[in-house]
Amino acid sequence: MAEIVRRTFAEGEGVVAEEADWKSRQLDLDVRGWSSCCTFVTGKPADDLQGEIRKKLPKSFLQAVEPQQPVGGWVRGARWELEAAIRSLEI
C-alpha cells in the first residue's frame, strides 16, 4: 500500500506544486501555501492520474499535482479519500 504523508503545497501564477518543487522551479515565494495529505504515484503523469480519479472516484475532491521530476504525480486530498483512491486506483 502506498504511504500517505503530509506535505506543503504552494499555489500561484497558475501553478500548483509541492513546496520543494516550487522552490526548485525558482518561482515567486509570495504565494498561498497549505499543508495537505498526499501520496506520490510513480510512472503515471498527473493528467492521467486526474483522469482515473474522475472516472473511478467522481465525487472525490482529490487533485493530482505534477512535479517537475521524477515522472509521476502527487495525489492530494482528505486522508479517507486518499485511502479509497489507493485501493481503487491500485497505487
C-alpha positions as CSV (number, residue, x, y, z in Angstrom):
1,M,0.0,0.0,0.0
2,A,1.2,3.5,-0.9
3,E,2.3,5.7,2.0
4,I,0.2,8.8,2.9
5,V,2.3,11.7,4.0
6,R,1.7,15.4,4.8
7,R,3.4,17.9,2.5
8,T,3.1,21.6,1.9
9,F,1.9,22.8,-1.5
10,A,2.0,26.3,-3.0
11,E,-0.4,27.8,-5.5
12,G,0.2,30.9,-7.6
13,E,1.0,32.1,-11.1
14,G,-1.5,29.4,-12.4
15,V,0.7,26.6,-10.9
16,V,0.1,24.2,-8.0
17,A,3.3,22.4,-6.8
18,E,4.8,20.7,-3.8
19,E,6.8,23.2,-1.8
20,A,10.3,21.8,-2.6
21,D,9.3,21.5,-6.3
22,W,8.1,25.1,-6.2
23,K,11.4,26.3,-4.9
24,S,13.4,24.2,-7.4
25,R,11.5,25.9,-10.2
26,Q,12.6,29.3,-8.7
27,L,9.0,30.6,-8.7
28,D,8.0,33.6,-6.6
29,L,7.7,32.6,-3.0
30,D,5.0,35.2,-2.2
31,V,2.1,32.8,-2.8
32,R,-0.5,30.9,-0.9
33,G,0.6,27.6,0.7
34,W,-1.0,24.9,2.7
35,S,-0.4,21.5,4.2
36,S,-2.2,18.5,2.7
37,C,-2.3,14.8,3.0
38,C,-0.9,13.2,-0.2
39,T,0.7,10.2,-1.8
40,F,3.2,10.1,-4.6
41,V,2.5,7.8,-7.6
42,T,5.4,7.0,-9.9
43,G,5.1,6.1,-13.5
44,K,1.8,7.9,-14.2
45,P,1.6,11.5,-15.3
46,A,-0.6,13.8,-13.2
47,D,-3.1,14.3,-16.1
48,D,-3.5,10.5,-16.4
49,L,-4.0,10.2,-12.6
50,Q,-6.6,13.0,-12.6
51,G,-8.5,11.2,-15.4
52,E,-8.5,8.0,-13.4
53,I,-9.7,9.8,-10.3
54,R,-12.6,11.4,-12.2
55,K,-13.6,8.1,-13.7
56,K,-13.3,5.8,-10.6
57,L,-13.9,8.3,-7.8
58,P,-16.2,11.0,-9.4
59,K,-17.4,12.5,-6.2
60,S,-14.0,12.9,-4.6
61,F,-12.1,16.2,-4.1
62,L,-8.7,14.7,-4.8
63,Q,-6.2,16.6,-7.0
64,A,-3.3,15.3,-9.0
65,V,-0.3,17.6,-8.9
66,E,2.5,17.2,-11.4
67,P,6.1,17.5,-10.1
68,Q,9.0,18.8,-12.1
69,Q,10.8,15.4,-11.6
70,P,10.5,12.4,-11.5
71,V,7.7,11.0,-13.7
72,G,4.7,10.6,-11.6
73,G,2.4,12.8,-9.6
74,W,1.2,13.8,-6.1
75,V,-2.4,12.9,-5.3
76,R,-3.6,15.1,-2.5
77,G,-6.8,15.5,-0.5
78,A,-8.5,14.2,2.6
79,R,-6.9,11.2,4.1
80,W,-10.0,9.0,3.9
81,E,-10.3,9.9,0.2
82,L,-6.7,9.0,-0.4
83,E,-7.2,5.6,1.3
84,A,-10.1,4.9,-1.1
85,A,-8.0,6.1,-4.1
86,I,-5.1,3.9,-3.2
87,R,-7.5,0.9,-3.2
88,S,-9.4,1.8,-6.4
89,L,-6.5,3.1,-8.4
90,E,-4.3,0.2,-7.4
91,I,-1.5,2.6,-6.3
